[in-house]
Amino acid sequence: MQKVAGWDRKNGKIKQQFEFGGFPAAIRFVNQVARLAEKADHHPDIDIRYKKVRLTLTTHSAGGLTQKDFALARQINKLIR
């Protein structure tokens, strides 16, 4: 399987935590991720803690990681560049 910069792989999931300057910036990021996820019909687990956002990707219907997870992770990485 592939690797995506900044994402940790463990137990059939890939995860990354992002930190922003404040809560509004974190929410703007989550809204951008939501648009990407809707377009891809593939939705991450999202945990928001003030200015930190943790995203977890896995394909539940496949019981683990698929190409969809890595493709969405690459798109998310483009948001933060």
N, C-alpha and C positions, 0 to 999 in steps of 0.2 A: 504494500500500500504506500501511498504518497505521504509526504510531509508538507506542511504549510508553515511558513515562517511565523514564529511567535505562538503557535498552538501546541499544547501538550496533549499527547495521546496516551490514554489509559482506559482499560476496561471497555473497549469498544466505543469510546467517545473521544472527541477532541474538544479542548477547552482553552479559553483565553480570558484573561481579565484586563480590562481597559480602565484607565483612570483619567478623569477630566478635571478642568478647573473649578467646576461646581456642578450642582444638581441640574440646572437648566441645560448645560452642555451635554451631560450624560443622557438626559431625556431626548435631546435632539438626535444624538447618536442612535439611541434605541429606535426612534421613529424612522431613521434612515435604514436601519437593519430590518425593521418591520416591512418597509416597502420592498426591499430586496427579497425577503422571505416570501412575501405574498406573490411576487412575480415568479419566483422559483417553485412555489407550492411546496416549500420545505422550511419548517419553522424551528428555530433554536429554542432551547430552554434559556430564559433570561432571568438573571438575578441582579436587581438594582439595589445598591447600598450607598446612598447619598451621591458621591461623585465617582463611585466605582461600579462598573458593569461587568458581570461575568456571563459569558456566552458558552453554552455547551451544545455541541452538535452530535447527533447520531441519527440513524434511520431506524426508528422503532419498528416499522413494518418488516425490516430486513434483519432485525436483531443485532445490529451493529453498524459499522461504518460502510458507506457506499460513496460512489463518485459525487453524489449530491452534496454530501457533507464537505468534501474538499473544495468543490466548486463554490459553494456559498462562503466558506472560510476565505477563499481567495478574494471574492467580491467584498467581503467585510474588511479585509486588510486594505483594499484600495480606498475605503472610506477614511481611513486614519492616516493616510500618507499625505 
